[in-house]
């Protein structure tokens, strides 16, 4: 996730020199409160300091009372990366009381009465340039926390298995490095509202039925869409999605059908779509469906810690359908639930494995440790820094199968 710690580090260094007795989290708290008050000065000047919290609550309160334009809402969204924790009335009020108890020489504001506007101090003896740091945090989102994970090279490495370390010799692999996600990439359409016409969707469902007939044309024809116009819901052949759009309807009315049609329609146009469902089995079913219509377009995001549980659950579902032979379980969902680890083969060649391979939770995907460069009898033999497995980009447990092979779908070794 994004963190303002690095963005505020130079400012916190200056404050720390003036107040060495205060820990850095405490000084970061001071900066965050001042950022909130600085934001209030820009968009709600003259309002009580205690009423600043709606600006970073995530709800469109500021737009409702006319404090910001649509263009200025981007500043509020950017500020929320830093201020989200204070987006509730009680939390913000307590923060103001706590802020006022800090040394006045450190503070840029006086908040003697939260029911009145905060008063900016005209001259600061400590970190007078703090406003530049605050303006940057309102203009640019904070960087992502964490550091890229290095990939282990050839040679002997160790990784934890239970309460002990297991070592293995890694050969030199010719696999490409893991593909990193661009966490700062903007939406393909730069966040502009999307409009879907029924005529366009009819072309999409005709294409879907030509690929795999599921009566998409008839199912779309049975959906009656009503949108809000002039304060009333009226029949419409046009659906506009601007940020959050709610679809309401009784069971079986076609909400999920419309979701799938829109997802395929957007994927064919090169747009990125995230479909969130509460059940992993449903998630795998949708991935198979979307890849049927747009090959290589979909992959699930599944956590590593419970991967084995999902695989066992899928086995039980197939067994319940009468397929009692585990070897006959060939559901495509297993392609995304692999619990095998290629390091098992290396351990077997070294004679370290008996009959039981590594548990999936023990796989050293991002937990390899290199040997110490200098061996001191008093030091541990292995370095503490964690490394990624060099097999990452070719491993079934971390790479999407099929036409999209080589594209990571799990948690890549990139900034957290």
C-alpha positions as a printed NumPy array, in Angstrom:
array([[  0.   ,   0.   ,   0.   ],
       [  1.047,   3.618,  -0.328],
       [  2.71 ,   5.259,   2.629],
       [  3.543,   8.901,   3.284],
       [  6.443,   7.916,   5.572],
       [  9.061,   8.255,   2.839],
       [  7.526,  11.45 ,   1.453],
       [  7.584,  13.05 ,   4.895],
       [ 11.012,  11.702,   5.883],
       [ 13.017,  14.929,   5.154],
       [ 10.486,  17.001,   7.106],
       [ 10.462,  14.546,   9.999],
       [ 14.278,  14.698,  10.063],
       [ 14.098,  18.464,  10.64 ],
       [ 11.478,  18.098,  13.368],
       [ 13.458,  15.319,  15.001],
       [ 16.512,  17.572,  15.352],
       [ 14.385,  20.038,  17.328],
       [ 12.656,  17.345,  19.409],
       [ 14.93 ,  14.273,  19.641],
       [ 12.841,  12.902,  22.492],
       [  9.866,  12.325,  20.177],
       [  9.696,   9.146,  18.118],
       [  9.264,   9.403,  14.356],
       [  5.678,   8.027,  14.357],
       [  4.743,  10.821,  16.741],
       [  6.26 ,  13.441,  14.436],
       [  4.525,  11.862,  11.442],
       [  1.241,  12.219,  13.352],
       [  1.954,  15.939,  13.727],
       [  2.551,  16.242,   9.979],
       [ -0.647,  14.377,   9.105],
       [ -2.812,  16.624,  11.295],
       [ -1.211,  19.697,   9.761],
       [ -1.807,  18.31 ,   6.288],
       [ -5.502,  17.989,   7.153],
       [ -5.667,  21.544,   8.435],
       [ -3.753,  22.765,   5.381],
       [ -6.292,  21.015,   3.176],
       [ -9.113,  22.652,   5.094],
       [ -7.565,  26.076,   4.531],
       [ -7.677,  25.445,   0.803],
       [-11.232,  24.136,   0.481],
       [-13.13 ,  25.134,   3.615],
       [-11.426,  28.214,   4.983],
       [-13.163,  29.716,   7.99 ],
       [-14.8  ,  26.446,   9.063],
       [-14.268,  24.917,  12.505],
       [-11.129,  22.808,  12.715],
       [-13.216,  19.896,  14.007],
       [-15.2  ,  19.889,  10.739],
       [-12.242,  19.142,   8.448],
       [-12.737,  15.355,   8.55 ],
       [-15.347,  15.181,   5.707],
       [-12.654,  16.366,   3.276],
       [-10.735,  13.109,   3.683],
       [-13.562,  10.769,   4.642],
       [-13.917,   9.358,   1.136],
       [-17.548,  10.444,   0.889],
       [-18.616,  13.245,  -1.508],
       [-19.568,  15.619,   1.306],
       [-17.275,  18.377,   0.024],
       [-18.833,  18.255,  -3.437],
       [-22.334,  18.263,  -1.951],
       [-21.756,  21.517,  -0.093],
       [-19.952,  23.042,  -3.1  ],
       [-16.506,  23.231,  -1.514],
       [-14.731,  21.541,  -4.436],
       [-15.173,  21.171,  -8.155],
       [-14.86 ,  17.853,  -9.95 ],
       [-11.31 ,  18.773, -10.952],
       [-10.41 ,  19.577,  -7.338],
       [-11.737,  16.224,  -6.172],
       [ -8.48 ,  14.683,  -7.386],
       [ -6.667,  16.659,  -4.674],
       [ -8.993,  15.182,  -2.055],
       [ -8.456,  11.668,  -3.396],
       [ -4.694,  12.187,  -3.286],
       [ -4.879,  13.515,   0.278],
       [ -6.813,  10.447,   1.359],
       [ -3.745,   8.249,   0.837],
       [ -2.264,  10.033,   3.857],
       [ -5.373,  11.116,   5.77 ],
       [ -7.701,   8.103,   5.504],
       [ -7.166,   7.148,   9.144],
       [ -8.601,  10.497,  10.279],
       [-11.737,  10.373,   8.098],
       [-14.147,  10.014,  11.033],
       [-15.462,  12.761,  13.296],
       [-14.349,  11.249,  16.611],
       [-10.922,  10.168,  15.363],
       [-10.22 ,  13.631,  13.937],
       [-11.435,  15.41 ,  17.062],
       [ -9.198,  13.279,  19.271],
       [ -6.288,  13.898,  16.906],
       [ -6.765,  17.659,  17.199],
       [ -6.764,  17.48 ,  21.001],
       [ -3.608,  15.364,  20.924],
       [ -1.969,  17.691,  18.407],
       [ -2.593,  20.742,  20.586],
       [ -0.674,  19.082,  23.441],
       [  2.52 ,  18.926,  21.379],
       [  5.264,  21.512,  21.86 ],
       [  4.152,  24.799,  20.318],
       [  7.569,  25.305,  18.732],
       [  6.92 ,  22.243,  16.597],
       [  3.345,  23.046,  15.665],
       [  2.341,  25.15 ,  12.662],
       [ -1.191,  25.693,  13.996],
       [ -2.898,  26.612,  17.218],
       [ -6.143,  24.725,  17.819],
       [ -7.175,  26.015,  21.216],
       [-10.857,  25.486,  20.381],
       [-11.671,  22.811,  17.759],
       [-15.072,  24.454,  17.252],
       [-13.307,  27.473,  15.803],
       [-10.952,  27.715,  12.786],
       [ -7.361,  26.632,  13.356],
       [ -4.921,  29.548,  13.462],
       [ -1.773,  29.232,  11.388],
       [  1.324,  30.566,  13.123],
       [  2.836,  33.41 ,  11.075],
       [  6.478,  32.408,  11.605],
       [  8.008,  29.012,  12.27 ],
       [ 11.43 ,  28.472,  13.779],
       [ 11.385,  24.708,  13.085],
       [ 10.924,  23.357,   9.535],
       [  9.525,  26.566,   8.024],
       [  9.464,  24.912,   4.582],
       [  6.997,  22.212,   5.651],
       [  4.286,  23.683,   3.429],
       [  6.185,  22.539,   0.342],
       [  6.091,  18.948,   1.603],
       [  2.37 ,  19.228,   2.321],
       [  1.633,  20.661,  -1.118],
       [  3.486,  17.756,  -2.753],
       [  1.372,  15.274,  -0.789],
       [ -1.759,  17.023,  -2.051],
       [ -0.52 ,  16.973,  -5.639],
       [  1.139,  13.551,  -5.91 ],
       [  0.194,  10.257,  -4.275],
       [  2.752,   8.893,  -1.785],
       [  5.096,   6.19 ,  -2.992],
       [  4.38 ,   2.53 ,  -2.317],
       [  5.899,   1.104,   0.828],
       [  8.446,  -1.679,   0.535],
       [ 11.394,  -2.452,  -1.687],
       [ 11.721,  -4.712,  -4.768],
       [ 12.711,  -8.234,  -3.858],
       [ 15.948,  -9.435,  -5.428],
       [ 16.009, -12.77 ,  -7.224],
       [ 18.363, -15.434,  -5.884],
       [ 21.288, -16.421,  -8.1  ],
       [ 22.923, -19.79 ,  -8.572],
       [ 24.503, -21.495,  -5.576],
       [ 23.609, -22.744,  -2.147],
       [ 20.651, -21.093,  -0.422],
       [ 18.528, -21.81 ,   2.64 ],
       [ 14.866, -21.328,   3.513],
       [ 12.766, -22.014,   6.617],
       [ 10.74 , -25.221,   6.87 ],
       [  8.97 , -25.306,  10.184],
       [ 11.459, -24.477,  12.941],
       [ 14.561, -25.299,  10.958],
       [ 16.378, -24.189,   7.823],
       [ 16.635, -26.371,   4.741],
       [ 19.383, -25.705,   2.211],
       [ 19.361, -26.399,  -1.499],
       [ 21.711, -25.761,  -4.397],
       [ 20.122, -23.673,  -7.139],
       [ 21.497, -24.186, -10.657],
       [ 21.767, -21.342, -13.112],
       [ 18.377, -20.865, -14.748],
       [ 17.668, -19.249, -18.116],
       [ 14.209, -18.054, -17.113],
       [ 13.331, -14.366, -17.545],
       [ 13.064, -12.296, -14.364],
       [  9.618, -12.013, -12.773],
       [  7.357,  -9.516, -14.487],
       [  6.627,  -6.596, -12.199],
       [  3.27 ,  -4.886, -12.024],
       [  3.233,  -1.167, -12.797],
       [  1.493,   0.009,  -9.653],
       [  1.311,   3.614, -10.869],
       [ -0.28 ,   2.875, -14.236],
       [ -3.317,   5.006, -14.988],
       [ -6.62 ,   3.646, -16.327],
       [ -6.601,   3.011, -20.069],
       [ -9.239,   5.7  , -20.557],
       [ -7.659,   8.02 , -17.928],
       [-10.612,   7.535, -15.621],
       [-13.199,   9.068, -17.962],
       [-16.783,   7.775, -17.593],
       [-17.634,   4.726, -19.68 ],
       [-20.811,   4.597, -21.739],
       [-22.332,   1.34 , -22.969],
       [-25.022,   1.337, -25.638],
       [-27.346,  -1.658, -25.97 ],
       [-26.554,  -1.861, -29.69 ],
       [-22.838,  -2.273, -28.884],
       [-23.58 ,  -4.917, -26.277],
       [-25.736,  -6.799, -28.804],
       [-22.67 ,  -7.104, -31.035],
       [-20.69 ,  -8.404, -28.05 ],
       [-23.232, -11.047, -27.052],
       [-23.526, -12.207, -30.665],
       [-19.759, -12.679, -30.675],
       [-19.931, -14.536, -27.332],
       [-22.584, -16.934, -28.638],
       [-20.487, -17.555, -31.749],
       [-17.573, -18.595, -29.542],
       [-19.542, -20.624, -27.005],
       [-23.318, -20.602, -27.146],
       [-24.939, -19.801, -23.802],
       [-27.891, -17.824, -25.202],
       [-26.238, -14.486, -24.399],
       [-28.355, -12.738, -27.037],
       [-31.582, -13.952, -25.448],
       [-30.358, -13.217, -21.919],
       [-29.446,  -9.628, -22.815],
       [-32.809,  -9.151, -24.549],
       [-34.536, -10.19 , -21.307],
       [-32.747,  -7.475, -19.3  ],
       [-34.729,  -4.264, -18.892],
       [-32.495,  -1.369, -17.843],
       [-33.802,   1.672, -15.978],
       [-31.488,   4.609, -15.263],
       [-31.893,   7.796, -13.241],
       [-33.018,  10.722, -15.346],
       [-34.467,  13.891, -13.864],
       [-34.739,  12.224, -10.485],
       [-36.767,   9.26 , -11.769],
       [-35.869,   5.784, -13.04 ],
       [-36.802,   5.54 , -16.7  ],
       [-36.219,   2.865, -19.382],
       [-32.898,   3.316, -21.124],
       [-30.684,   1.618, -23.714],
       [-27.583,   3.396, -22.425],
       [-25.602,   2.661, -19.269],
       [-22.986,   5.141, -18.082],
       [-20.443,   4.126, -15.455],
       [-18.835,   7.099, -13.737],
       [-16.774,   5.981, -10.743],
       [-19.283,   4.043,  -8.57 ],
       [-22.427,   2.742, -10.245],
       [-24.895,   0.522,  -8.395],
       [-26.997,  -2.122, -10.138],
       [-30.156,  -3.057,  -8.249],
       [-32.59 ,  -5.837,  -9.013],
       [-34.246,  -8.915,  -7.605],
       [-32.681, -12.361,  -7.829],
       [-32.471, -13.651, -11.407],
       [-33.151, -10.316, -13.059],
       [-29.814, -10.325, -14.914],
       [-27.288,  -8.41 , -12.788],
       [-24.581, -11.065, -13.064],
       [-25.357, -11.585, -16.743],
       [-24.885,  -7.875, -17.406],
       [-21.66 ,  -7.934, -15.361],
       [-20.208, -10.704, -17.537],
       [-21.288,  -9.046, -20.776],
       [-19.75 ,  -5.725, -19.708],
       [-16.523,  -7.462, -18.627],
       [-16.105,  -9.216, -21.975],
       [-17.089,  -6.073, -23.875],
       [-14.491,  -3.998, -21.995],
       [-11.768,  -6.661, -22.329],
       [-12.248,  -6.744, -26.116],
       [-11.622,  -2.988, -26.113],
       [ -8.366,  -3.351, -24.18 ],
       [ -9.741,  -2.054, -20.885],
       [ -8.751,  -3.531, -17.525],
       [-11.592,  -4.922, -15.416],
       [-11.542,  -6.235, -11.855],
       [-14.416,  -8.548, -10.932],
       [-14.721,  -9.184,  -7.199],
       [-16.663, -12.241,  -6.061],
       [-16.844, -13.782,  -2.611],
       [-16.264, -17.406,  -3.565],
       [-13.05 , -18.829,  -5.055],
       [-14.973, -21.505,  -6.978],
       [-17.073, -18.766,  -8.598],
       [-13.888, -16.805,  -9.302],
       [-12.328, -19.752, -11.129],
       [-15.537, -20.302, -13.088],
       [-15.534, -16.686, -14.258],
       [-11.859, -16.835, -15.241],
       [-12.598, -19.869, -17.416],
       [-15.607, -18.105, -18.943],
       [-13.777, -14.86 , -19.761],
       [-10.79 , -16.702, -21.242],
       [-13.194, -18.634, -23.466],
       [-14.329, -15.402, -25.103],
       [-11.105, -13.366, -24.858],
       [ -8.231, -15.874, -24.59 ],
       [ -5.534, -14.962, -22.103],
       [ -7.461, -11.992, -20.757],
       [ -8.349, -13.205, -17.251],
       [ -6.506, -14.602, -14.259],
       [ -7.587, -14.949, -10.616],
       [ -5.985, -13.178,  -7.69 ],
       [ -5.726, -15.885,  -5.039],
       [ -3.792, -15.683,  -1.79 ],
       [ -0.946, -18.125,  -1.226],
       [ -1.706, -18.977,   2.395],
       [ -5.018, -20.721,   1.654],
       [ -4.262, -22.07 ,  -1.833],
       [ -4.188, -25.652,  -0.576],
       [ -7.572, -25.247,   1.122],
       [ -9.099, -24.042,  -2.143],
       [ -7.642, -27.027,  -4.016],
       [ -9.04 , -29.433,  -1.428],
       [-12.436, -27.754,  -1.611],
       [-12.498, -28.104,  -5.388],
       [-11.619, -31.813,  -5.045],
       [-14.527, -32.27 ,  -2.614],
       [-16.949, -30.55 ,  -4.978],
       [-15.964, -32.844,  -7.839],
       [-16.159, -35.892,  -5.564],
       [-19.651, -34.826,  -4.509],
       [-20.653, -34.863,  -8.159],
       [-19.751, -38.529,  -8.397],
       [-16.171, -38.252,  -9.635],
       [-14.555, -40.211,  -6.799],
       [-11.254, -40.935,  -8.533],
       [ -8.937, -37.992,  -7.742],
       [ -6.934, -38.691, -10.893],
       [-10.075, -37.929, -12.913],
       [-10.359, -34.432, -11.442],
       [ -9.318, -32.343, -14.435],
       [-11.246, -29.149, -13.75 ],
       [ -9.485, -26.153, -15.317],
       [ -9.589, -24.422, -11.933],
       [ -6.707, -26.621, -10.797],
       [ -4.492, -24.755, -13.254],
       [ -4.642, -21.816, -10.837],
       [ -4.472, -23.832,  -7.607],
       [ -1.177, -25.628,  -8.053],
       [  0.456, -26.461,  -4.724],
       [  3.559, -28.082,  -6.196],
       [  7.02 , -26.603,  -5.773],
       [  9.836, -27.149,  -8.27 ],
       [ 12.374, -27.026,  -5.428],
       [ 11.102, -30.471,  -4.44 ],
       [ 12.872, -31.898,  -7.501],
       [ 16.148, -30.259,  -6.482],
       [ 15.833, -31.575,  -2.929],
       [ 15.037, -35.04 ,  -4.263],
       [ 18.165, -35.027,  -6.42 ],
       [ 20.189, -34.172,  -3.324],
       [ 18.599, -37.033,  -1.383],
       [ 16.927, -34.689,   1.117],
       [ 13.348, -35.842,   0.5  ],
       [ 11.879, -39.112,   1.7  ],
       [  8.258, -39.604,   0.699],
       [  6.733, -36.292,   1.794],
       [  7.432, -33.215,  -0.4  ],
       [  7.468, -29.676,   0.893],
       [  4.142, -28.375,   2.107],
       [  2.897, -25.502,  -0.045],
       [  3.284, -23.139,   2.925],
       [  6.972, -24.097,   3.073],
       [  7.719, -23.272,  -0.574],
       [ 10.552, -20.703,  -0.677],
       [  8.881, -18.398,  -3.224],
       [ 10.164, -15.244,  -1.515],
       [ 12.095, -16.6  ,   1.481],
       [ 15.44 , -17.779,   0.16 ],
       [ 18.523, -16.696,   2.06 ],
       [ 22.04 , -16.531,   0.648],
       [ 25.126, -17.628,   2.61 ],
       [ 27.166, -15.074,   4.502],
       [ 29.955, -13.573,   2.436],
       [ 32.318, -13.678,   5.379],
       [ 32.133, -16.663,   7.594],
       [ 32.587, -15.84 ,  11.255],
       [ 32.097, -18.781,  13.653],
       [ 30.005, -16.515,  15.865],
       [ 27.729, -15.352,  13.036],
       [ 24.793, -17.176,  11.508],
       [ 25.684, -19.037,   8.32 ],
       [ 22.906, -17.43 ,   6.29 ],
       [ 22.108, -13.793,   5.599],
       [ 18.845, -12.324,   6.857],
       [ 17.822, -10.631,   3.58 ],
       [ 15.083, -12.52 ,   1.756],
       [ 15.351, -13.359,  -1.939],
       [ 12.827, -14.469,  -4.558],
       [ 13.022, -17.909,  -6.113],
       [ 14.646, -17.806,  -9.594],
       [ 11.941, -20.214, -10.808],
       [  9.193, -17.638, -10.141],
       [  8.431, -16.735, -13.755],
       [  8.121, -20.423, -14.763],
       [  6.412, -21.828, -11.678],
       [  2.817, -23.088, -11.873],
       [  2.116, -21.711,  -8.404],
       [  2.897, -18.101,  -9.372],
       [  2.298, -17.854, -13.122],
       [ -0.962, -17.956, -15.048],
       [ -1.207, -20.995, -17.351],
       [ -2.279, -21.227, -20.961],
       [ -2.105, -18.372, -23.474],
       [ -1.245, -15.9  , -20.709],
       [  1.692, -18.013, -19.488],
       [  4.451, -15.913, -18.034],
       [  2.052, -13.349, -16.582],
       [  2.046, -13.437, -12.777],
       [ -1.308, -13.761, -11.09 ],
       [ -0.243, -14.236,  -7.502],
       [  1.653, -11.838,  -5.287],
       [  4.755, -10.837,  -7.313],
       [  8.108,  -9.957,  -5.774],
       [  7.554,  -6.246,  -6.225],
       [  6.946,  -3.321,  -3.872],
       [  4.207,  -4.14 ,  -1.365]])
